[in-house]
Amino acid sequence: MLEIEITKKGTKILTTTIQLQAVIGRSPDVDVRLDDTLCSRKHLKIFKQDDMWFATDMNSSNGTFYNERRLLESVVLHEGDKLKIGSYEVFVKQIMNKTEGNGSQGLPADETMASDPVSGPVLSYSFQQHLITEKLDNLKQEIHRQLLDELDLKNIDLSKLKTSEVKYKATEAVKSIIAKLKTDNILDTPIDEAILLKDVIDEALGLGPIETLLENKSITEVMINAKDQIYIEESGKLQKTQLRFSSDRAVMSVIERIVSPIGRRIDESSPTVDARLKDGSRVHVIIPPLAIKGPTITIRKFSKTPYVIDDLIKFGSLTEKMSEFLKIAIGTRKNIIISGGTGSGKTTLLNVLSNFITQDERILTIEDAAELKLNQPHVVALEARPANIEGKGAITIRELVRNALRMRPDRIIVGECRGGEALDMLQAMNTGHDGSLTTLHANSPRDALSRLETMVLMSGMELPVKAIREQIKSAVDLIVQQTRFKDGIRRISAITEVQGMEGDTVVLQDIFAFEAGEIDQAGKITGGFKPTGFVPKFVEELRAHRIDVPQEIFQ
């Protein structure tokens, strides 16, 4: 038996014992009913299996928290554990197995509590959990194999799953397979068939165990290093989950379902690919022989509701003054480069700043994998294409930029400059396509200029460095440096004006900068955004044209 105590805001509500299993929720027909709007009708299940007690969230709307961390998969319960459901807290008070009363806190008879209260039961439970996990993985693989024999699931379009009969047929097929395995005594371990069914269907038709992670709004990245190593980024912090795929084959099946609907391919001859999910989330995949541990997937999630500038101000990414300045710069058609490291939030910032573009302009977006979600009505979205299986048919970003110039754009937005397209982008900015925006990888505004020079040379044009710098000086008005700080917060660390040339050097001047301080007790970096006091040169030009720019922005 397992004894639990339930409290609400520190007040004890009830103490009860569970014999084999119990469902906790808001519905009148559950074992333990909680009166809380944050509690789902069937919210949490506690059950016993192989002399161990487990807790699993039943796909609740608001989630369950296990020892202050969101419960993403079934976990083994120990005495003293805490589960949080809305305003209620469920404490595991006592676990009583067959050896109840022997002073070993419910452990099997051949085990005793060590002097270290962690080392004894945890090591034992970990080993048993490993055996259970291995058995479940083998079972899922067998069900998955039989399911593939019955249905062709390799090239299913994920966007049609909700309305397709395929999911229904697959569910019925899995139920039939499980029943047959039980009849043949292959499935001889007590197991939650509903959870097993969901896991198999998710692997066969969806994105396997990461389906739950993608639905969690607080998770920004999902990283699959191997079938049994799944990490997430939540609140700017990396952490490993307890989730796992049953096999490398299951991971490959998920990869195929991601890349096939958008016309991409991946195999040993082309073992890397960039793709996207139907919600716009960015996906990068590397498979063996390049990925030694097995297929690797990195998913950069996109919010279903695109961020606006007020969201970034609330997150502490910039100030209202900086927002007002960027709005003026975009409204007056200044060419802007957003620079930053990997994962610093460049694309998110680009998407937010694009909201400052007026509704009556024709905008062309050019990307490797389409991510931008612009709200304007007149948007043409172009996406590069990799080579086919014969190594032909590739359409590069550079070719799309050249084509965009013939499509009468008011603005050109390139998702990211990585190579020779930088030259075409600079030429576009210099030939009447003012107000264009792009991003690139660099650690500072000065580094961004060096990167631009390097990318222009990658175009194959043998231009003198001074000529390249003249192009940059004439084309680029502002560099917005985006940085992901150690506390996980993504901030604009500098807004810098390209002021001109002195000799062979491009002159830069910071307009705003973030001054970092110490790390406080909450783990956050102190400091603040400060105007440097310099007024951009183009502001005087704007005032000459009777465009008002408040002086207090720069004070």
C-alpha positions as CSV (number, residue, x, y, z in Angstrom):
1,M,0.0,0.0,0.0
2,L,0.9,3.6,-0.4
3,E,-0.1,6.4,2.0
4,I,-0.6,9.9,0.7
5,E,-1.4,13.2,2.4
6,I,-3.1,16.0,0.4
7,T,-2.8,19.6,1.5
8,K,-4.1,22.9,0.1
9,K,-2.1,26.1,0.8
10,G,-0.5,24.3,3.7
11,T,-3.7,23.0,5.3
12,K,-4.1,19.2,5.4
13,I,-7.2,18.1,3.5
14,L,-7.0,14.3,3.9
15,T,-4.8,11.3,4.4
16,T,-5.6,8.1,2.5
17,T,-4.0,4.8,1.4
18,I,-3.9,3.4,-2.1
19,Q,-4.0,-0.4,-2.6
20,L,-3.0,-0.9,-6.3
21,Q,-3.9,2.3,-8.1
22,A,-5.8,5.6,-7.9
23,V,-6.8,8.3,-10.3
24,I,-6.8,11.9,-8.9
25,G,-8.8,14.6,-10.7
26,R,-11.9,16.8,-10.8
27,S,-14.4,14.3,-12.2
28,P,-17.0,12.8,-9.7
29,D,-16.0,9.2,-10.7
30,V,-12.3,9.4,-9.8
31,D,-10.8,7.8,-6.7
32,V,-9.6,11.1,-5.2
33,R,-11.6,14.2,-6.2
34,L,-10.0,17.7,-6.1
35,D,-12.1,20.8,-6.4
36,D,-9.8,23.1,-8.4
37,T,-10.3,24.6,-11.9
38,L,-6.6,24.0,-12.6
39,C,-7.2,20.3,-12.1
40,S,-8.3,18.2,-15.1
41,R,-11.2,15.7,-14.9
42,K,-8.6,12.9,-14.8
43,H,-5.4,14.5,-13.9
44,L,-2.9,12.1,-12.2
45,K,-2.6,8.4,-11.9
46,I,-0.7,6.6,-9.1
47,F,-0.2,2.9,-9.6
48,K,1.8,-0.1,-8.4
49,Q,3.9,-2.2,-10.8
50,D,6.6,-4.8,-10.0
51,D,6.6,-3.8,-6.3
52,M,7.2,-0.2,-7.2
53,W,4.9,2.8,-7.1
54,F,4.6,5.2,-10.1
55,A,3.0,8.5,-10.9
56,T,2.0,9.6,-14.4
57,D,0.2,12.7,-15.7
58,M,-2.9,11.8,-17.7
59,N,-2.4,14.5,-20.4
60,S,-3.8,17.2,-18.0
61,S,-4.3,20.7,-19.3
62,N,-2.1,22.4,-16.7
63,G,0.3,19.6,-15.9
64,T,1.6,18.0,-12.7
65,F,4.8,19.0,-10.9
66,Y,6.9,16.4,-9.3
67,N,9.4,17.8,-6.7
68,E,9.0,21.2,-8.3
69,R,9.7,19.9,-11.9
70,R,7.0,19.3,-14.5
71,L,6.1,15.7,-14.7
72,L,6.8,14.6,-18.3
73,E,6.8,10.8,-18.0
74,S,6.0,8.1,-15.4
75,V,8.3,8.4,-12.4
76,V,9.1,6.1,-9.5
77,L,7.7,7.4,-6.2
78,H,9.7,7.5,-3.0
79,E,8.7,8.5,0.5
80,G,8.9,12.3,0.9
81,D,8.1,13.0,-2.7
82,K,5.7,15.9,-3.5
83,L,3.3,16.1,-6.4
84,K,1.6,19.5,-7.1
85,I,-1.8,19.8,-8.9
86,G,-3.1,23.3,-9.1
87,S,-3.3,24.6,-5.5
88,Y,-3.1,21.1,-4.1
89,E,0.0,19.2,-2.9
90,V,0.2,15.4,-2.7
91,F,2.8,14.1,-0.3
92,V,4.0,10.5,-0.4
93,K,4.0,9.7,3.4
94,Q,4.7,5.9,3.5
95,I,5.3,3.0,1.1
96,M,4.3,-0.4,2.6
97,N,5.3,-3.5,0.7
98,K,5.1,-7.1,1.7
99,T,7.8,-6.5,4.4
100,E,5.8,-3.8,6.0
101,G,6.9,-3.1,9.5
102,N,10.5,-4.4,9.2
103,G,11.9,-1.0,9.7
104,S,13.2,-0.8,6.1
105,Q,10.6,1.6,4.9
106,G,8.8,-0.8,2.6
107,L,11.8,-2.2,0.8
108,P,11.9,-5.8,-0.3
109,A,13.0,-8.3,2.3
110,D,16.5,-8.8,0.9
111,E,17.2,-5.0,1.0
112,T,17.7,-2.6,3.8
113,M,18.1,1.2,4.1
114,A,21.7,2.2,4.0
115,S,23.1,4.8,6.4
116,D,23.0,7.3,3.5
117,P,19.3,7.7,3.0
118,V,19.8,8.0,-0.8
119,S,22.2,5.2,-1.7
120,G,20.1,2.2,-0.7
121,P,16.7,2.4,-2.3
122,V,17.6,4.7,-5.2
123,L,20.3,2.3,-6.6
124,S,17.9,-0.6,-6.2
125,Y,15.0,1.2,-7.9
126,S,17.3,2.5,-10.7
127,F,18.3,-1.0,-11.5
128,Q,14.8,-2.3,-11.5
129,Q,13.6,0.7,-13.5
130,H,16.4,-0.1,-16.1
131,L,15.0,-3.7,-16.5
132,I,11.4,-2.4,-16.8
133,T,12.5,0.2,-19.4
134,E,14.4,-2.3,-21.4
135,K,11.5,-4.7,-21.4
136,L,9.1,-1.9,-22.4
137,D,11.4,-0.8,-25.2
138,N,11.6,-4.3,-26.6
139,L,7.8,-4.6,-26.3
140,K,7.2,-1.3,-28.1
141,Q,9.6,-2.3,-30.9
142,E,7.7,-5.6,-31.4
143,I,4.3,-3.8,-31.6
144,H,5.8,-1.2,-33.8
145,R,7.2,-3.9,-36.2
146,Q,3.9,-5.7,-36.4
147,L,2.1,-2.4,-37.0
148,L,4.4,-1.6,-39.9
149,D,3.6,-5.0,-41.4
150,E,-0.1,-4.1,-41.4
151,L,0.0,-0.4,-42.4
152,D,2.4,1.7,-44.6
153,L,3.3,4.5,-42.2
154,K,6.5,5.9,-43.7
155,N,5.2,8.8,-45.8
156,I,2.3,10.1,-43.8
157,D,1.7,13.8,-43.9
158,L,1.6,15.0,-40.2
159,S,-0.6,17.9,-41.1
160,K,-3.4,15.5,-42.1
161,L,-3.3,13.1,-39.1
162,K,-6.1,14.8,-37.1
163,T,-8.6,14.3,-39.9
164,S,-7.3,11.1,-41.4
165,E,-8.6,7.6,-40.9
166,V,-5.0,6.4,-40.6
167,K,-4.8,7.2,-36.9
168,Y,-8.0,5.3,-36.2
169,K,-6.9,2.3,-38.2
170,A,-3.5,2.3,-36.5
171,T,-5.1,2.5,-33.0
172,E,-7.3,-0.4,-33.7
173,A,-4.4,-2.4,-35.1
174,V,-2.3,-1.7,-32.0
175,K,-5.1,-2.8,-29.7
176,S,-5.4,-6.0,-31.7
177,I,-1.6,-6.6,-31.5
178,I,-1.6,-6.0,-27.7
179,A,-4.5,-8.4,-27.3
180,K,-2.7,-11.1,-29.3
181,L,0.5,-10.6,-27.3
182,K,-1.5,-11.1,-24.1
183,T,-3.0,-14.3,-25.5
184,D,0.4,-15.6,-26.5
185,N,1.7,-14.7,-23.0
186,I,4.3,-12.4,-24.5
187,L,2.8,-9.5,-22.6
188,D,3.0,-11.1,-19.2
189,T,3.8,-8.0,-17.1
190,P,1.1,-5.8,-15.6
191,I,1.2,-2.6,-17.6
192,D,-1.0,0.4,-18.3
193,E,-2.2,-0.4,-21.7
194,A,-3.5,3.1,-22.4
195,I,0.0,4.5,-21.9
196,L,1.5,1.8,-24.0
197,L,-1.0,2.4,-26.7
198,K,-0.3,6.2,-26.7
199,D,3.5,5.7,-26.8
200,V,3.3,3.3,-29.7
201,I,0.9,5.5,-31.7
202,D,3.0,8.6,-31.0
203,E,6.1,6.8,-32.3
204,A,4.3,5.3,-35.3
205,L,2.3,8.4,-36.4
206,G,3.5,11.4,-34.5
207,L,6.8,12.5,-33.1
208,G,7.1,9.9,-30.4
209,P,7.8,10.9,-26.8
210,I,8.6,14.5,-27.7
211,E,5.0,15.2,-28.6
212,T,4.5,16.2,-25.0
213,L,7.5,18.5,-25.1
214,L,6.3,20.3,-28.2
215,E,3.0,21.0,-26.6
216,N,4.6,22.6,-23.5
217,K,4.7,26.3,-24.1
218,S,7.5,26.9,-21.6
219,I,10.0,24.7,-23.5
220,T,11.9,26.6,-26.3
221,E,14.2,23.8,-27.6
222,V,14.1,20.0,-27.8
223,M,17.4,18.2,-28.4
224,I,17.6,14.5,-29.2
225,N,21.2,13.4,-28.8
226,A,20.4,9.7,-29.0
227,K,17.3,7.5,-28.6
228,D,17.7,7.6,-24.8
229,Q,19.1,11.1,-24.4
230,I,16.5,13.8,-24.8
231,Y,17.2,17.3,-23.5
232,I,15.1,20.5,-23.3
233,E,15.7,24.2,-22.8
234,E,13.2,25.6,-20.4
235,S,13.4,29.2,-19.0
236,G,16.9,29.5,-20.6
237,K,18.2,26.4,-18.8
238,L,19.2,23.0,-20.3
239,Q,18.0,19.9,-18.6
240,K,17.7,16.2,-19.4
241,T,14.3,14.5,-19.5
242,Q,13.4,11.0,-18.6
243,L,11.8,10.5,-22.0
244,R,13.3,8.1,-24.6
245,F,12.6,6.4,-27.9
246,S,12.3,2.7,-28.1
247,S,15.0,2.4,-30.8
248,D,17.0,4.3,-33.4
249,R,14.6,3.0,-36.0
250,A,11.8,4.9,-34.1
251,V,13.8,8.1,-34.3
252,M,14.4,7.6,-38.0
253,S,10.7,7.1,-38.5
254,V,10.0,10.4,-36.9
255,I,12.7,12.1,-39.0
256,E,11.1,10.7,-42.2
257,R,7.7,12.1,-41.2
258,I,9.2,15.5,-40.6
259,V,11.2,15.8,-43.9
260,S,9.0,14.0,-46.4
261,P,6.0,16.4,-46.4
262,I,8.2,19.3,-47.3
263,G,10.1,17.5,-50.1
264,R,13.4,17.1,-48.2
265,R,15.4,13.8,-48.1
266,I,17.9,12.3,-45.7
267,D,20.1,9.2,-46.1
268,E,23.7,8.1,-45.9
269,S,24.6,10.1,-49.0
270,S,22.9,13.2,-47.6
271,P,23.1,12.8,-43.8
272,T,22.0,16.3,-42.7
273,V,18.9,18.3,-43.4
274,D,17.1,21.5,-42.3
275,A,13.3,21.2,-42.1
276,R,10.4,22.6,-40.2
277,L,7.3,21.3,-38.4
278,K,3.8,22.3,-39.4
279,D,3.7,25.0,-36.6
280,G,6.9,26.6,-38.1
281,S,9.4,25.2,-35.5
282,R,12.8,24.8,-37.0
283,V,14.3,21.3,-37.2
284,H,17.9,20.2,-37.9
285,V,18.8,16.6,-38.3
286,I,22.1,14.7,-38.5
287,I,22.1,10.9,-38.9
288,P,24.9,8.2,-38.9
289,P,27.6,7.9,-40.1
290,L,28.1,11.6,-39.1
291,A,26.2,11.2,-35.8
292,I,28.0,8.5,-33.9
293,K,25.4,7.8,-31.1
294,G,22.5,7.6,-33.5
295,P,20.1,10.0,-35.3
296,T,20.2,13.4,-33.8
297,I,17.4,16.0,-33.9
298,T,17.4,19.6,-32.7
299,I,14.1,21.5,-32.7
300,R,13.9,25.2,-32.1
301,K,10.3,25.7,-31.1
302,F,8.2,28.7,-32.3
303,S,5.5,30.2,-30.3
304,K,2.0,29.5,-31.7
305,T,1.2,33.1,-31.0
306,P,4.0,35.2,-32.4
307,Y,5.7,37.6,-30.0
308,V,5.2,41.3,-30.3
309,I,7.5,44.1,-29.0
310,D,5.7,44.4,-25.7
311,D,6.5,40.8,-25.0
312,L,10.2,41.4,-25.5
313,I,10.0,44.4,-23.2
314,K,8.3,42.3,-20.6
315,F,11.0,39.6,-20.9
316,G,13.7,42.2,-20.3
317,S,15.1,42.0,-23.9
318,L,15.0,45.8,-24.4
319,T,13.5,49.0,-23.1
320,E,10.6,51.1,-24.3
321,K,13.1,53.8,-25.5
322,M,15.0,51.2,-27.6
323,S,11.7,49.9,-29.0
324,E,10.7,53.4,-30.0
325,F,14.0,54.1,-31.6
326,L,13.9,50.8,-33.6
327,K,10.3,51.6,-34.7
328,I,11.4,55.0,-36.0
329,A,14.4,53.4,-37.8
330,I,12.3,50.8,-39.5
331,G,9.5,53.2,-40.3
332,T,12.0,55.5,-42.0
333,R,13.4,52.6,-44.1
334,K,16.8,52.1,-42.5
335,N,18.7,49.0,-43.4
336,I,19.3,46.8,-40.3
337,I,21.4,43.8,-39.6
338,I,20.6,41.7,-36.5
339,S,23.7,40.0,-35.3
340,G,24.1,37.3,-32.6
341,G,25.3,33.9,-31.6
342,T,23.5,30.6,-32.1
343,G,20.3,30.5,-30.1
344,S,20.4,34.2,-29.1
345,G,17.0,34.9,-30.5
346,K,17.9,36.6,-33.8
347,T,15.0,35.2,-35.8
348,T,12.5,36.0,-33.1
349,L,13.7,39.6,-32.9
350,L,13.6,39.9,-36.7
351,N,10.0,38.6,-36.7
352,V,9.0,41.1,-34.0
353,L,10.7,44.1,-35.7
354,S,9.0,43.2,-39.0
355,N,5.7,44.2,-37.3
356,F,6.9,47.9,-37.6
357,I,6.7,47.7,-41.4
358,T,3.5,49.3,-42.7
359,Q,0.7,47.3,-44.2
360,D,0.9,48.8,-47.6
361,E,4.4,47.6,-48.5
362,R,5.3,44.6,-50.6
363,I,7.7,42.4,-48.6
364,L,9.8,39.4,-49.9
365,T,11.1,37.0,-47.3
366,I,13.9,34.6,-48.2
367,E,14.9,31.7,-46.0
368,D,16.6,28.3,-45.9
369,A,13.7,26.9,-43.9
370,A,10.6,29.1,-43.7
371,E,10.3,30.4,-40.1
372,L,9.2,34.0,-40.3
373,K,5.5,34.8,-39.7
374,L,4.8,38.3,-40.9
375,N,1.4,39.9,-40.3
376,Q,1.3,42.2,-43.3
377,P,-1.1,41.2,-46.2
378,H,1.4,41.7,-49.1
379,V,4.1,39.1,-48.3
380,V,5.9,36.8,-50.7
381,A,7.7,34.0,-48.9
382,L,10.6,32.2,-50.7
383,E,12.4,29.1,-49.5
384,A,15.7,27.7,-50.7
385,R,15.8,24.1,-52.0
386,P,18.5,21.5,-51.5
387,A,19.8,19.2,-54.2
388,N,17.8,16.1,-55.2
389,I,19.1,12.5,-54.9
390,E,21.1,13.1,-58.1
391,G,22.8,16.2,-56.7
392,K,20.8,18.5,-59.0
393,G,18.1,21.1,-58.6
394,A,19.4,23.0,-55.7
395,I,18.2,26.6,-55.4
396,T,20.3,28.7,-53.1
397,I,19.6,31.8,-51.0
398,R,21.8,33.8,-53.4
399,E,19.6,32.8,-56.4
400,L,16.5,33.8,-54.6
401,V,17.9,37.2,-53.6
402,R,18.7,37.8,-57.3
403,N,15.2,36.8,-58.3
404,A,13.7,38.9,-55.6
405,L,15.2,42.0,-57.1
406,R,13.1,41.4,-60.2
407,M,9.9,41.1,-58.2
408,R,9.4,44.7,-57.3
409,P,9.9,44.5,-53.6
410,D,9.6,47.4,-51.2
411,R,11.5,45.4,-48.6
412,I,13.7,42.3,-48.7
413,I,14.1,40.2,-45.6
414,V,16.7,37.5,-45.7
415,G,16.3,35.1,-42.7
416,E,20.0,34.6,-42.4
417,C,23.1,35.6,-44.5
418,R,25.6,32.8,-44.6
419,G,27.6,33.1,-47.8
420,G,27.8,34.9,-51.1
421,E,24.3,36.2,-50.9
422,A,25.7,38.9,-48.6
423,L,27.0,40.7,-51.7
424,D,23.7,40.6,-53.4
425,M,22.0,41.8,-50.2
426,L,24.4,44.8,-49.9
427,Q,23.8,45.7,-53.6
428,A,20.1,45.5,-53.1
429,M,20.3,47.9,-50.0
430,N,22.5,50.2,-52.1
431,T,20.1,50.3,-55.1
432,G,16.8,51.5,-53.9
433,H,15.6,48.6,-51.6
434,D,16.0,50.6,-48.4
435,G,14.5,49.2,-45.2
436,S,15.8,45.7,-45.7
437,L,16.6,43.4,-42.8
438,T,18.7,40.3,-42.3
439,T,20.5,38.3,-39.6
440,L,24.0,36.9,-39.4
441,H,26.1,35.0,-36.8
442,A,28.6,37.3,-35.0
443,N,29.5,38.1,-31.4
444,S,29.7,41.9,-31.6
445,P,28.8,44.6,-34.1
446,R,32.5,44.9,-35.1
447,D,32.6,41.1,-35.7
448,A,29.4,41.4,-37.8
449,L,31.3,43.7,-40.2
450,S,34.2,41.2,-40.5
451,R,31.7,38.4,-41.2
452,L,30.1,40.5,-43.9
453,E,33.4,41.1,-45.5
454,T,34.2,37.4,-45.4
455,M,30.8,36.4,-46.9
456,V,31.2,38.9,-49.7
457,L,34.5,37.3,-50.6
458,M,32.7,34.0,-50.6
459,S,30.6,35.2,-53.6
460,G,33.7,34.7,-55.8
461,M,34.0,38.4,-56.7
462,E,37.6,39.5,-56.2
463,L,36.9,42.9,-54.7
464,P,39.4,45.0,-52.7
465,V,38.7,45.0,-49.0
466,K,38.3,48.8,-49.1
467,A,35.6,48.5,-51.8
468,I,33.7,45.9,-49.7
469,R,33.8,48.2,-46.7
470,E,32.6,51.1,-48.8
471,Q,29.6,48.9,-49.9
472,I,28.9,48.1,-46.2
473,K,29.2,51.7,-45.1
474,S,26.8,52.8,-47.8
475,A,24.3,49.9,-47.3
476,V,24.0,49.3,-43.6
477,D,22.5,51.8,-41.2
478,L,22.2,49.9,-37.9
479,I,23.5,46.7,-36.3
480,V,21.4,45.3,-33.6
481,Q,23.4,42.9,-31.4
482,Q,21.4,40.1,-29.8
483,T,23.0,38.1,-27.0
484,R,22.0,35.1,-24.9
485,F,23.3,35.8,-21.4
486,K,24.4,33.2,-18.8
487,D,21.1,33.7,-16.9
488,G,19.3,32.4,-20.0
489,I,17.7,35.8,-20.9
490,R,18.1,37.0,-24.5
491,R,18.8,40.7,-24.6
492,I,19.7,43.3,-27.1
493,S,23.3,44.0,-25.9
494,A,23.9,46.9,-28.3
495,I,22.3,49.0,-31.0
496,T,25.1,50.4,-33.1
497,E,25.1,52.9,-36.0
498,V,27.4,52.5,-39.0
499,Q,28.6,56.1,-39.3
500,G,31.0,56.2,-42.2
501,M,34.7,55.6,-43.0
502,E,37.9,56.9,-41.6
503,G,40.7,55.8,-43.9
504,D,40.1,52.0,-44.5
505,T,38.1,51.5,-41.3
506,V,34.3,51.5,-40.9
507,V,33.3,53.7,-38.0
508,L,30.8,52.3,-35.5
509,Q,29.0,54.2,-32.7
510,D,26.9,52.5,-30.0
511,I,23.5,54.2,-29.5
512,F,22.3,51.9,-26.7
513,A,24.2,49.3,-24.7
514,F,23.5,46.8,-22.0
515,E,25.8,47.2,-19.0
516,A,26.0,43.8,-17.2
517,G,26.4,43.6,-13.4
518,E,26.8,40.8,-10.9
519,I,24.6,37.7,-10.7
520,D,21.9,38.1,-8.0
521,Q,20.6,35.4,-5.6
522,A,17.9,34.4,-8.1
523,G,20.6,33.7,-10.7
524,K,19.8,36.8,-12.8
525,I,22.4,39.2,-14.2
526,T,21.9,42.6,-12.8
527,G,22.6,45.7,-14.8
528,G,20.6,47.7,-17.3
529,F,20.1,49.2,-20.8
530,K,21.6,52.7,-21.2
531,P,21.6,55.2,-24.0
532,T,25.2,56.2,-24.7
533,G,24.2,59.8,-25.2
534,F,25.1,59.8,-28.9
535,V,22.4,60.8,-31.4
536,P,22.6,58.9,-34.7
537,K,23.5,60.9,-37.8
538,F,20.4,60.0,-39.6
539,V,18.2,61.5,-36.9
540,E,19.3,65.0,-38.0
541,E,18.4,64.1,-41.6
542,L,15.0,63.0,-40.4
543,R,14.4,66.3,-38.5
544,A,15.4,68.2,-41.7
545,H,12.5,66.4,-43.4
546,R,10.2,67.4,-40.5
547,I,10.1,63.8,-39.0
548,D,10.1,64.2,-35.3
549,V,12.4,62.1,-33.2
550,P,12.1,62.7,-29.5
551,Q,15.4,63.8,-28.0
552,E,14.7,62.1,-24.7
553,I,15.2,58.7,-26.3
554,F,18.9,59.3,-26.3
555,Q,19.2,60.9,-22.9
